[in-house]
Amino acid sequence: GESKIVTRIQFFFQIPLLLFSCCYLFKPLLSTGFFGNEFTCQLQGFLLQFSVSAILLIDMMLSLSYVLMIKIQVQEELFRRAEKYVHTILWPSCLVPAVVLWSKRAYRIDSAQICWLGGCENCLEMDATDYTRSAVYVLVALHLFFSFYAMAQVYRFAMNRSSSQAAQIMARKGLAYAGSILVLQLPRLFMELLTMLGYS
């Protein structure tokens, strides 16, 4: 049923979260500022670019899932058919840019000794790294707007006394899950963005 679809989305959400955490756990082995080399630096940048993009997009997909199933009450069969196409678009859209940036050796170390989208002090013009950094900022802004909008819609539905008890329970679970993701992930992501902007 709908709960299985949400569970699958939550499972796929753990994959980029694991990669993101590993980039920080193994930071001394990957970053050139420690024991890493150019290859490990590019690998770390690739994993971060892929995982951050996937985290933001999957979380938006999860928020959309709650809105569609709880508020709009989309039929399960239609949702199941659409799920395949969403994954077909989502994963390549995260993987291809990350691979292209790696092929161009565009990942640079930042002031926090993390190889990702660090600035270039001697660069006179914007390059692929700078454009990608700007795209990440836009994606974060869209993620924030979309997540809070979805949470507000689901909250309104959950507080509607005419809704069934099962729907209200599912809505509250959705709010709790989406809220926990925002609380746990966004502060760390914002710190990385501030680092790339040179504020730390």
N, C-alpha and C positions, 0 to 999 in steps of 0.2 A: 504494500500500500504506500501511501504518501510518506509514512515514517521511514520506510526502507529507502526511498529515493533520497530523503534528507540525510539518512545515515551514510549512504554512498558518497554524497557530496562532502560530508564531514570527514569521511575516510580519505578522500582525495586531497582534502585540505591539509591533512597531516603531512603529506609528502613534501610540499615546499616548506612547511614549517620546520620539518626535520633538517632539510638542506640548509635553511637559513641559520638554524642553531649550530649546525656543524661548522659553518663558516667562521663562527665566533669561537666555538670550542677549540678548533684546530688553527686558530689565528696565528700562533707562533710558527707553525709549520708551513703556512701558506703565504704569509705576507713577506715581501722583500725586506721590510724593516726588521725582520727577525731572522728566521732560518730558511725562509723560502727563496725561490729564484723567480726568474721571469715567467717560467711556465706555471709554477704554482700560483703566482700572482694573477695571471690571466685566468686560471682555473677558478680561483676564488671569486674573481669578478663575474665570470660566467655563471657560477652557482648563485651568487647574490642577485644578479640581474634576473635570472630565470625564476628564482624562488620569490622575490619581492613582487614581480609582476603576477605570478600565479596566486600568491596570497591575496593580493588586492582583487583580482578578477574572480577568484573562487568565492571570496567572501561576498562580493557583490552578487554573484550567482546564487549564493545561499540566501541572502536577503531577499532577492527576487523570488526564490522558491517559496519562502514563507508568505510573501504577499500574494502570490498566485494561488497557493493552496488554501490559505486561511481567509483572505479577504475576497478574492475574485472567485475562489472555489473552482479552479480549472480541473477538468476531469483527469483522473490518474493516467489513463491510457494516452491521452494527448501529451501529458507531461513526460511520460516515459519515452515516447517517440522523439520529443524535442531534446531530451537529455543527451542522446547520442550525438546529435548535430552540435550541441553546445560544446561538448568535450572535443569534438573534431575541430572546432574553431579555436577553442580556448588554449589548448596545449601548444599547437604550432605557433599561435600568436605570441606566446611567451618564449618558446624555444628558438624560433628563427632570429629575432633581433639579438638574443643573447649570443647565438653562434656567429652572427655577422660581426658583432662588436669584437668577439674573440679573434675572428679571422683578420680583423684590422688592428689587432693588439691595442684596442682602445681603452682597456681597463687600466686605471692609474691609481696609485696609492694616495690616500688622503692623510690629513693631519692626525687621524686616529689610527694610522698604520693599518688601514683596511684597503685592500685592492678592490675598487669598484668604479665609482665615477668621480674620482678625485679631480680637482682643478689642475690646470696647467699654467704655471707662473709665466713661462716664456712664450706662450701661444698668443699670437696677435689676433687671430680670428677664431670664431666658434668652429669646433669640429664635431665628429660623430658623438664623442663623449658628452659634450655640452648639450647637444640636441637631445640626447637620450636622457640626461639629467632633467631637462625641462619637461620631457614627456612623462617622467616619473612623478614630477611635481603635479602635473595635470591629473595623472591617474590617482594620486593620493587625494587630491581635492574632489574628484568625482566619486571616489570610494567613500569619503566622509559624507558628502551630500547624499549619495544614494543609500548608504547604510542608515543614516539618521532618518531619512524619509521613510524607508521601509520599516524601521523600528516604530516610528510614530504611527504609521498606518496599522501595523499589527497591534500596537497598544490600544488604539481606538477600538479596534475590533474586539480585543480581549476584554475591554471594559464595557462593551455593549451587552446589556443583560439579556437581550433577545437571542444572543448567540448560544449555541449548545454548549454544555459543560465540557465536552471533549474538545471542541474547537477553542474554548477559552484556555484550557490546560495546554494545548499545543501552542497557542499564541504566547502564553507566558514562558513556555520552554524556549520558544524562538527568541523572545526578548532577552532571556537570561543568557542564551548562547551568544547572540550577536553582541550584547553588551560586554560580555567577558572578553570576546575577541578584541573589541575596541580598546578596552582597558589594558589588556595585556600586551597587545602588539603595537598600537599606534605610538605610545610614548617612545619606545625604542626606535621605531622607524623615523619619528620626527627628530630624534637626536642625531641619527645618521644624516638626515637631510640638512640639519643645522651645521653639522660637521663639514658637509660638502660645500655649504655656502660660506664657510670660513668663520662661523660664529663661536667655535669652540677651540 
